[in-house]
Amino acid sequence: MAAAAALLRMSKSSSAQSTAVSRAFTSFVSSRNFSASSSSAYNPEPEIARSPPSSFLSRNSPLPQDPKDRNVQWVFLGCPGVGKGTYASRLSNLLGVPHIATGDLVREELNSTGPLASQLKEIVNQGKLVSDEIIINLLSKRLEAGEAKGESGFILDGFPRTIRQAEILEGVTEIDLVVNLQLREEALLAKCLGRRICSQCGGNYNIACIDIKADNGGPGIYMAPLPPPPQCADKLIQRADDTEEVVKARLEIYNEMSRPLEEFYRSRGKLLEFSLPGGIPESWPKLLEALNLEDHEVKRSAAA
Ligand code: ADP
């Protein structure tokens, strides 16, 4: 309730600087009278799924904005552990747009003393999806806060995760590009289990050395570990949902709830499929090439 009420307040006091995306999200939240505290794990037929998206599109759609006149609005799709965070964050530095990971927003909330914390912890630690209501509330707040600091554009990571979320997003703004990162499933599990986070600086590392041989026509893949620097080495923690059982549940839920997003965006001509050829040293230059951004990086490093 508190989050929804705060959003409502913010929407009333939002200044002319506030851009269309967060305004539209906010007005979507208030028009549906979302109550964050009463929402729980993802329900395949939530209340909002009963009315067609067009009912709020017509009310809340921002004026169309020419993508040339604003920063990029991209989405990263991909299974748990594929590296969405790593590549989305590198691109966000390169392009000067915020990297917004809904998983991070959820973890911040569950580590807080807010009313949702214990409920969220239970859902996330079982690998289940949080309800659309909660996610949209968290995302609206994050967009509002960013816009107040002068941010524009975004690279979304972890949102949308269901067709319903994609329809909501489509109703409030135009997405320019959706990058779908792909990696063999054996590598995904090993990467999640090897993931370590520095409890002090938040840096992401990986202790797994992935070396999968080519078989049945599938390519082999080698990914070197990403060790922490000495100052982080004794401060490493694991995410509570990075256990074998929970990663397997997350992968299953991804296949069921999020995989259909590939077709959703493919049919709109927005999907860029990118199969990771290896670790960061092999994949980053290839990703820049696929995005036509090689020159961008060269210019930026020359200017630095
Ligand atoms: P993953 O490594 O599985 O991609 P994330 O860090 O993106 O994980 O998200 C962690 C958890 O936060 C998810 O398992 C889910 O419980 C919740 N979450 C994040 N984004 C969403 C979303 N868009 N919809 C529903 N739940 C979400």
Boltz pocket constraint, residues with backbone or C-beta under 6 A from the ligand:
constraints:
  - pocket:
      binder: B
      contacts: [[A, 78], [A, 79], [A, 80], [A, 81], [A, 102], [A, 103], [A, 104], [A, 106], [A, 123], [A, 124], [A, 127], [A, 128], [A, 129], [A, 130], [A, 131], [A, 132], [A, 135], [A, 157], [A, 158], [A, 159], [A, 160], [A, 161], [A, 162], [A, 165], [A, 241], [A, 250]]
      max_distance: 6.0
